[in-house]
């Protein structure tokens, strides 16, 4: 049983989490480069939020949104 858990440890430490070790070492050299993944995710989230708000405004302009509290059957 001990070897099973050591195999899981080896899988994560030696293979799956290796890129994070590289990012940790890179952060000491250049903070901006090490955080590019975070910036990419933040940009994707901002674009998705703007798209969502635009779609909500389109539905509101067409009067297709349901503002009634009984719009869902579980709220009746």
C-alpha positions as CSV (number, residue, x, y, z in Angstrom):
1,X,0.0,0.0,0.0
2,X,2.9,2.3,0.7
3,X,4.2,1.9,-2.8
4,X,0.9,2.9,-4.2
5,X,0.9,6.2,-2.4
6,X,4.6,6.8,-3.4
7,X,3.6,6.2,-7.0
8,X,0.9,8.9,-6.7
9,X,3.5,11.2,-5.1
10,X,6.0,10.5,-7.9
11,X,3.3,11.1,-10.6
12,X,2.4,14.5,-9.2
13,X,5.8,15.7,-8.0
14,X,8.0,14.4,-10.9
15,X,5.6,14.9,-13.8
16,X,2.4,16.8,-13.4
17,X,3.6,19.7,-11.2
18,X,7.0,20.2,-13.0
19,X,5.8,23.2,-14.9
20,X,4.9,25.0,-11.7
21,X,8.5,24.5,-10.5
22,X,9.7,26.1,-13.7
23,X,7.3,29.1,-13.1
24,X,8.5,29.4,-9.5
25,X,12.1,29.6,-10.7
26,X,11.2,32.0,-13.5
27,X,9.5,34.4,-11.0
28,X,12.9,35.2,-9.5
29,X,14.1,36.4,-12.8
30,X,11.0,38.1,-14.3
31,X,7.7,38.5,-12.5
32,X,5.8,39.6,-15.6
33,X,6.8,36.5,-17.6
34,X,6.0,34.1,-14.7
35,X,2.5,35.5,-14.4
36,X,1.5,35.5,-18.1
37,X,-0.8,32.6,-17.5
38,X,-2.7,34.6,-14.8
39,X,-2.9,37.6,-17.2
40,X,-4.3,35.4,-20.0
41,X,-7.0,34.0,-17.7
42,X,-7.9,37.5,-16.5
43,X,-8.2,38.7,-20.1
44,X,-10.4,35.7,-21.0
45,X,-12.7,36.3,-18.0
46,X,-13.0,40.0,-18.8
47,X,-13.9,39.3,-22.4
48,X,-16.5,36.7,-21.3
49,X,-18.0,39.2,-18.8
50,X,-18.3,41.9,-21.5
51,X,-19.9,39.4,-23.9
52,X,-22.3,38.3,-21.2
53,X,-23.3,41.8,-20.4
54,X,-23.8,42.6,-24.1
55,X,-26.1,39.6,-24.5
56,X,-28.1,40.6,-21.4
57,X,-28.6,44.1,-22.9
58,X,-29.7,42.6,-26.2
59,X,-32.3,40.5,-24.5
60,X,-33.5,43.4,-22.4
61,X,-33.8,45.7,-25.5
62,X,-35.9,43.0,-27.2
63,X,-38.0,42.6,-24.0
64,X,-37.2,38.9,-24.0
65,X,-36.0,38.7,-20.4
66,X,-38.3,37.4,-17.8
67,X,-38.3,39.8,-14.8
68,X,-41.1,38.0,-12.9
69,X,-40.2,36.1,-9.7
70,X,-42.3,33.2,-10.9
71,X,-40.2,32.7,-14.0
72,X,-38.9,29.4,-12.6
73,X,-41.3,26.8,-11.4
74,X,-39.4,26.2,-8.2
75,X,-40.1,29.8,-7.1
76,X,-43.9,29.5,-7.2
